[in-house]
Amino acid sequence: MRLFLRPSEAKPPPEPLRTDDRAAVLVGMGIWTGLFVIGLLVPEARQSGQGRWLGSCIAGLLLGLVALHYLRRRDRRR
């Protein structure tokens, strides 16, 4: 067994897989939205000073919007 191949012996790299990145981002945003609604409906979370959980959900949604904008720009360039 050899560790290195000559360039003439190497196989070409495979083609990259096409994925639906937009669907993955939308699923993640849906999960963050659901957690935000649950956080609003559970009064114990708001009364115990756990406001950072709601802030985390909002941050997740905002990052999802940034990702959608990035994906839209990337697809336009292709």
Distance bins in CASP14 RR format, pairs under 12 A and 6 or more apart:
PFRMAT RR
TARGET T0000
AUTHOR 0000-0000-0000
RMODE 2
METHOD distances of the structure
MODEL  1
2 9 0 0 0 0 1 0 0 0 0 0 0
2 10 0 0 0 0 0 1 0 0 0 0 0
4 10 0 0 0 0 1 0 0 0 0 0 0
5 11 0 0 0 0 1 0 0 0 0 0 0
18 75 0 0 0 0 0 1 0 0 0 0 0
18 78 0 0 0 0 0 1 0 0 0 0 0
19 25 0 0 0 0 0 1 0 0 0 0 0
19 71 0 0 0 0 0 1 0 0 0 0 0
20 26 0 0 0 0 1 0 0 0 0 0 0
20 27 0 0 0 0 0 1 0 0 0 0 0
20 71 0 0 0 0 1 0 0 0 0 0 0
20 75 0 0 0 0 0 1 0 0 0 0 0
21 27 0 0 0 0 0 1 0 0 0 0 0
21 28 0 0 0 0 0 1 0 0 0 0 0
21 64 0 0 0 0 0 1 0 0 0 0 0
21 67 0 0 0 0 1 0 0 0 0 0 0
21 68 0 0 0 0 1 0 0 0 0 0 0
21 70 0 0 0 0 1 0 0 0 0 0 0
21 71 1 0 1 0 0 0 0 0 0 0 0
21 72 0 0 0 0 0 1 0 0 0 0 0
21 74 0 0 0 0 1 0 0 0 0 0 0
21 75 0 0 0 0 1 0 0 0 0 0 0
22 28 0 0 0 0 0 1 0 0 0 0 0
22 29 0 0 0 0 0 1 0 0 0 0 0
22 64 0 0 0 0 0 1 0 0 0 0 0
22 67 0 0 0 0 1 0 0 0 0 0 0
22 68 1 0 0 1 0 0 0 0 0 0 0
22 69 0 0 0 0 0 1 0 0 0 0 0
22 70 0 0 0 0 0 1 0 0 0 0 0
22 71 1 0 1 0 0 0 0 0 0 0 0
22 72 0 0 0 0 1 0 0 0 0 0 0
22 74 0 0 0 0 0 1 0 0 0 0 0
22 75 0 0 0 0 1 0 0 0 0 0 0
23 29 0 0 0 0 0 1 0 0 0 0 0
23 30 0 0 0 0 0 1 0 0 0 0 0
23 67 0 0 0 0 0 1 0 0 0 0 0
23 68 0 0 0 0 0 1 0 0 0 0 0
23 71 0 0 0 0 0 1 0 0 0 0 0
24 30 0 0 0 0 0 1 0 0 0 0 0
24 31 0 0 0 0 0 1 0 0 0 0 0
24 64 0 0 0 0 0 1 0 0 0 0 0
24 67 0 0 0 0 1 0 0 0 0 0 0
24 68 0 0 0 0 0 1 0 0 0 0 0
24 71 0 0 0 0 1 0 0 0 0 0 0
25 31 0 0 0 0 0 1 0 0 0 0 0
25 32 0 0 0 0 0 1 0 0 0 0 0
25 60 0 0 0 0 0 1 0 0 0 0 0
25 61 0 0 0 0 0 1 0 0 0 0 0
25 63 0 0 0 0 1 0 0 0 0 0 0
25 64 1 0 1 0 0 0 0 0 0 0 0
25 65 0 0 0 0 1 0 0 0 0 0 0
25 66 0 0 0 0 1 0 0 0 0 0 0
25 67 1 0 1 0 0 0 0 0 0 0 0
25 68 1 0 1 0 0 0 0 0 0 0 0
25 69 0 0 0 0 0 1 0 0 0 0 0
25 70 0 0 0 0 1 0 0 0 0 0 0
25 71 1 0 0 1 0 0 0 0 0 0 0
25 72 0 0 0 0 0 1 0 0 0 0 0
25 74 0 0 0 0 0 1 0 0 0 0 0
26 32 0 0 0 0 0 1 0 0 0 0 0
26 33 0 0 0 0 0 1 0 0 0 0 0
26 61 0 0 0 0 0 1 0 0 0 0 0
26 64 0 0 0 0 1 0 0 0 0 0 0
26 65 0 0 0 0 0 1 0 0 0 0 0
26 67 0 0 0 0 1 0 0 0 0 0 0
26 68 1 0 0 1 0 0 0 0 0 0 0
26 71 0 0 0 0 0 1 0 0 0 0 0
27 33 0 0 0 0 0 1 0 0 0 0 0
27 34 0 0 0 0 0 1 0 0 0 0 0
27 64 0 0 0 0 0 1 0 0 0 0 0
27 67 0 0 0 0 0 1 0 0 0 0 0
28 34 0 0 0 0 1 0 0 0 0 0 0
28 35 0 0 0 0 0 1 0 0 0 0 0
28 36 0 0 0 0 0 1 0 0 0 0 0
28 57 0 0 0 0 0 1 0 0 0 0 0
28 60 0 0 0 0 1 0 0 0 0 0 0
28 61 0 0 0 0 1 0 0 0 0 0 0
28 63 0 0 0 0 1 0 0 0 0 0 0
28 64 1 0 0 1 0 0 0 0 0 0 0
28 65 0 0 0 0 0 1 0 0 0 0 0
28 67 0 0 0 0 1 0 0 0 0 0 0
28 68 0 0 0 0 0 1 0 0 0 0 0
29 35 0 0 0 0 0 1 0 0 0 0 0
29 36 0 0 0 0 0 1 0 0 0 0 0
29 57 0 0 0 0 0 1 0 0 0 0 0
29 58 0 0 0 0 0 1 0 0 0 0 0
29 59 0 0 0 0 0 1 0 0 0 0 0
29 60 1 0 0 1 0 0 0 0 0 0 0
29 61 1 0 1 0 0 0 0 0 0 0 0
29 62 0 0 0 0 1 0 0 0 0 0 0
29 63 0 0 0 0 1 0 0 0 0 0 0
29 64 1 0 1 0 0 0 0 0 0 0 0
29 65 1 0 0 1 0 0 0 0 0 0 0
29 66 0 0 0 0 0 1 0 0 0 0 0
29 67 0 0 0 0 1 0 0 0 0 0 0
29 68 0 0 0 0 1 0 0 0 0 0 0
30 36 0 0 0 0 1 0 0 0 0 0 0
30 37 0 0 0 0 1 0 0 0 0 0 0
30 38 0 0 0 0 0 1 0 0 0 0 0
30 57 0 0 0 0 0 1 0 0 0 0 0
30 60 0 0 0 0 1 0 0 0 0 0 0
30 61 0 0 0 0 1 0 0 0 0 0 0
30 64 0 0 0 0 1 0 0 0 0 0 0
31 37 0 0 0 0 0 1 0 0 0 0 0
31 38 0 0 0 0 0 1 0 0 0 0 0
31 56 0 0 0 0 0 1 0 0 0 0 0
31 57 0 0 0 0 1 0 0 0 0 0 0
31 60 0 0 0 0 1 0 0 0 0 0 0
31 61 0 0 0 0 0 1 0 0 0 0 0
31 64 0 0 0 0 0 1 0 0 0 0 0
32 38 0 0 0 0 0 1 0 0 0 0 0
32 39 0 0 0 0 0 1 0 0 0 0 0
32 53 0 0 0 0 0 1 0 0 0 0 0
32 54 0 0 0 0 0 1 0 0 0 0 0
32 55 0 0 0 0 0 1 0 0 0 0 0
32 56 0 0 0 0 1 0 0 0 0 0 0
32 57 1 0 1 0 0 0 0 0 0 0 0
32 58 0 0 0 0 1 0 0 0 0 0 0
32 59 0 0 0 0 1 0 0 0 0 0 0
32 60 1 0 1 0 0 0 0 0 0 0 0
32 61 1 0 1 0 0 0 0 0 0 0 0
32 62 0 0 0 0 1 0 0 0 0 0 0
32 63 0 0 0 0 1 0 0 0 0 0 0
32 64 1 0 0 1 0 0 0 0 0 0 0
32 65 0 0 0 0 0 1 0 0 0 0 0
32 67 0 0 0 0 0 1 0 0 0 0 0
33 39 0 0 0 0 0 1 0 0 0 0 0
33 40 0 0 0 0 0 1 0 0 0 0 0
33 54 0 0 0 0 0 1 0 0 0 0 0
33 57 1 0 0 1 0 0 0 0 0 0 0
33 58 0 0 0 0 0 1 0 0 0 0 0
33 60 0 0 0 0 1 0 0 0 0 0 0
33 61 1 0 0 1 0 0 0 0 0 0 0
33 62 0 0 0 0 0 1 0 0 0 0 0
33 64 0 0 0 0 0 1 0 0 0 0 0
33 65 0 0 0 0 0 1 0 0 0 0 0
34 40 0 0 0 0 1 0 0 0 0 0 0
34 41 0 0 0 0 1 0 0 0 0 0 0
34 42 0 0 0 0 0 1 0 0 0 0 0
34 54 0 0 0 0 0 1 0 0 0 0 0
34 57 1 0 0 1 0 0 0 0 0 0 0
34 60 0 0 0 0 0 1 0 0 0 0 0
34 61 0 0 0 0 0 1 0 0 0 0 0
35 41 0 0 0 0 0 1 0 0 0 0 0
35 42 0 0 0 0 0 1 0 0 0 0 0
35 45 0 0 0 0 0 1 0 0 0 0 0
35 53 1 0 0 1 0 0 0 0 0 0 0
35 54 0 0 0 0 1 0 0 0 0 0 0
35 55 0 0 0 0 0 1 0 0 0 0 0
35 56 0 0 0 0 1 0 0 0 0 0 0
35 57 1 0 1 0 0 0 0 0 0 0 0
35 58 0 0 0 0 0 1 0 0 0 0 0
35 59 0 0 0 0 0 1 0 0 0 0 0
35 60 0 0 0 0 1 0 0 0 0 0 0
35 61 0 0 0 0 1 0 0 0 0 0 0
36 42 0 0 0 0 0 1 0 0 0 0 0
36 45 0 0 0 0 0 1 0 0 0 0 0
36 51 0 0 0 0 0 1 0 0 0 0 0
36 53 0 0 0 0 1 0 0 0 0 0 0
36 54 1 0 0 1 0 0 0 0 0 0 0
36 55 0 0 0 0 1 0 0 0 0 0 0
36 56 0 0 0 0 1 0 0 0 0 0 0
36 57 1 1 0 0 0 0 0 0 0 0 0
36 58 1 0 0 1 0 0 0 0 0 0 0
36 59 0 0 0 0 0 1 0 0 0 0 0
36 60 0 0 0 0 1 0 0 0 0 0 0
36 61 1 0 0 1 0 0 0 0 0 0 0
36 62 0 0 0 0 0 1 0 0 0 0 0
37 45 0 0 0 0 0 1 0 0 0 0 0
37 54 0 0 0 0 0 1 0 0 0 0 0
37 57 0 0 0 0 1 0 0 0 0 0 0
37 61 0 0 0 0 0 1 0 0 0 0 0
38 44 0 0 0 0 0 1 0 0 0 0 0
38 45 0 0 0 0 1 0 0 0 0 0 0
38 46 0 0 0 0 0 1 0 0 0 0 0
38 53 0 0 0 0 1 0 0 0 0 0 0
38 54 0 0 0 0 0 1 0 0 0 0 0
38 57 0 0 0 0 1 0 0 0 0 0 0
39 45 1 0 1 0 0 0 0 0 0 0 0
39 46 1 0 0 1 0 0 0 0 0 0 0
39 47 0 0 0 0 0 1 0 0 0 0 0
39 48 0 0 0 0 0 1 0 0 0 0 0
39 49 0 0 0 0 0 1 0 0 0 0 0
39 50 0 0 0 0 1 0 0 0 0 0 0
39 51 0 0 0 0 1 0 0 0 0 0 0
39 52 0 0 0 0 0 1 0 0 0 0 0
39 53 1 0 0 1 0 0 0 0 0 0 0
39 54 1 0 0 1 0 0 0 0 0 0 0
39 55 0 0 0 0 0 1 0 0 0 0 0
39 56 0 0 0 0 0 1 0 0 0 0 0
39 57 1 0 0 1 0 0 0 0 0 0 0
39 58 0 0 0 0 0 1 0 0 0 0 0
40 46 1 0 0 1 0 0 0 0 0 0 0
40 50 0 0 0 0 0 1 0 0 0 0 0
40 51 0 0 0 0 0 1 0 0 0 0 0
40 53 0 0 0 0 0 1 0 0 0 0 0
40 54 1 0 0 1 0 0 0 0 0 0 0
40 55 0 0 0 0 0 1 0 0 0 0 0
40 57 0 0 0 0 1 0 0 0 0 0 0
40 58 0 0 0 0 0 1 0 0 0 0 0
41 54 0 0 0 0 0 1 0 0 0 0 0
42 48 0 0 0 0 1 0 0 0 0 0 0
42 50 0 0 0 0 1 0 0 0 0 0 0
42 51 0 0 0 0 0 1 0 0 0 0 0
42 53 0 0 0 0 1 0 0 0 0 0 0
42 54 0 0 0 0 0 1 0 0 0 0 0
43 49 0 0 0 0 0 1 0 0 0 0 0
43 50 0 0 0 0 0 1 0 0 0 0 0
44 50 0 0 0 0 1 0 0 0 0 0 0
44 51 0 0 0 0 0 1 0 0 0 0 0
44 53 0 0 0 0 0 1 0 0 0 0 0
45 51 1 0 0 1 0 0 0 0 0 0 0
45 52 0 0 0 0 0 1 0 0 0 0 0
45 53 1 0 0 1 0 0 0 0 0 0 0
45 54 1 0 0 1 0 0 0 0 0 0 0
45 55 0 0 0 0 0 1 0 0 0 0 0
45 56 0 0 0 0 0 1 0 0 0 0 0
45 57 0 0 0 0 0 1 0 0 0 0 0
46 52 0 0 0 0 0 1 0 0 0 0 0
46 53 0 0 0 0 1 0 0 0 0 0 0
46 54 1 0 0 1 0 0 0 0 0 0 0
46 55 0 0 0 0 0 1 0 0 0 0 0
49 55 0 0 0 0 0 1 0 0 0 0 0
50 56 0 0 0 0 0 1 0 0 0 0 0
50 57 0 0 0 0 0 1 0 0 0 0 0
51 57 0 0 0 0 1 0 0 0 0 0 0
51 58 0 0 0 0 0 1 0 0 0 0 0
52 58 0 0 0 0 0 1 0 0 0 0 0
52 59 0 0 0 0 1 0 0 0 0 0 0
53 59 0 0 0 0 0 1 0 0 0 0 0
53 60 0 0 0 0 0 1 0 0 0 0 0
54 60 0 0 0 0 0 1 0 0 0 0 0
54 61 0 0 0 0 0 1 0 0 0 0 0
55 61 0 0 0 0 1 0 0 0 0 0 0
55 62 0 0 0 0 1 0 0 0 0 0 0
55 63 0 0 0 0 0 1 0 0 0 0 0
56 62 0 0 0 0 0 1 0 0 0 0 0
56 63 0 0 0 0 0 1 0 0 0 0 0
57 63 0 0 0 0 0 1 0 0 0 0 0
57 64 0 0 0 0 0 1 0 0 0 0 0
58 64 0 0 0 0 0 1 0 0 0 0 0
58 65 0 0 0 0 0 1 0 0 0 0 0
59 65 0 0 0 0 0 1 0 0 0 0 0
59 66 0 0 0 0 0 1 0 0 0 0 0
60 66 0 0 0 0 1 0 0 0 0 0 0
60 67 0 0 0 0 1 0 0 0 0 0 0
61 67 0 0 0 0 0 1 0 0 0 0 0
61 68 0 0 0 0 0 1 0 0 0 0 0
62 68 0 0 0 0 0 1 0 0 0 0 0
62 69 0 0 0 0 0 1 0 0 0 0 0
63 69 0 0 0 0 0 1 0 0 0 0 0
63 70 0 0 0 0 0 1 0 0 0 0 0
64 70 0 0 0 0 1 0 0 0 0 0 0
64 71 0 0 0 0 1 0 0 0 0 0 0
64 72 0 0 0 0 0 1 0 0 0 0 0
65 71 0 0 0 0 0 1 0 0 0 0 0
65 72 0 0 0 0 0 1 0 0 0 0 0
66 72 0 0 0 0 0 1 0 0 0 0 0
66 73 0 0 0 0 0 1 0 0 0 0 0
67 73 0 0 0 0 0 1 0 0 0 0 0
67 74 0 0 0 0 0 1 0 0 0 0 0
68 74 0 0 0 0 0 1 0 0 0 0 0
68 75 0 0 0 0 0 1 0 0 0 0 0
69 75 0 0 0 0 0 1 0 0 0 0 0
69 76 0 0 0 0 0 1 0 0 0 0 0
70 76 0 0 0 0 0 1 0 0 0 0 0
70 77 0 0 0 0 0 1 0 0 0 0 0
71 77 0 0 0 0 0 1 0 0 0 0 0
71 78 0 0 0 0 0 1 0 0 0 0 0
72 78 0 0 0 0 0 1 0 0 0 0 0
END
